[in-house]
Amino acid sequence: MESVQGFLRDILSRRDPHGYYVIPVDVDRVDDVLRSVKGEGVKVLYANDIALVKTRSRGLAVRIARVAARMEALVTEF
């Protein structure tokens, strides 16, 4: 579980060039994760078997990342 905590810290410590936090989620579970979070201002980009969930809100990014980790939907290896 320590590696997941480190990965979450890494995700939340930086943003993409447009100011979004990017959370990689399993494409099959992304709808479940987003339904659990119920946040606005979320963009989802699909790339093969990974969905990149993007948001500018740090609090929402934390919630998405934690829910995805709890559901074992967080993609830690590309």
N, C-alpha and C positions, 0 to 999 in steps of 0.2 A: 504494500500500500504506500510505502514511502516514495516509490518511483512515480506513482500517480500524483501525490502531493507536490513533488518537485515539478512534474509536468504542468500541473495547474498553476503553480507559481510562475513558471516560464511563460505560459499562455497569457497570463494577466499582467506580466511585467512589460509587454511591448504591444505595439499596434502596427497595423499595416500602414502604408504611406497615406491612405485617405483618412486615417484616424479611427479605424474600426478594430475592435478586438475580434480575433478569428478563432473559433473553437471547432476542431475537427470531430465530427460525430459520424457514427456508422449510418449509412444511408437508409438501412432498413428500420432504424430506430428513431430517426430524426423527428418524425411526426409525434411519437410518444413523448419525446423530450420537450418539444415545443408546446405540446398540450399541457404538460405538467407545469411549465414555467409561466405561460400566459403573459408574455411581454409584448410590447409594441416596439416598433423600430428595429425589427430583425429582418435581415436578408439571408437567404439561403442560396448557396451556389453548389451545384452538384458536379462532382468530378469522379467518374467511375464508381467506386464503392465507398467514397467518402463524401459527406455533405459538409461544406464549410459554412458554419453559422456565424454571421457577422452582426455585430451591434456596436454602437458607440458608447453605450452605457456600461460602465464598469460593474455596477451592481447587478445588472441583468446578465452580464458575461459571467460573473461569479455564480449566479443561480443556475445558468445553463450548464456551465462546466461541472458544478457539483451534482446536478440531477443526472447529467450524462454519465458521470463517473459512478454514481450510485446504481444506475441502470446497466452498467457495464457496456455503455454505448460510446464512450470516449475513445477515439482512435489515437493511440500513443505511438504507433509505428506506421510509417508510410511505405 
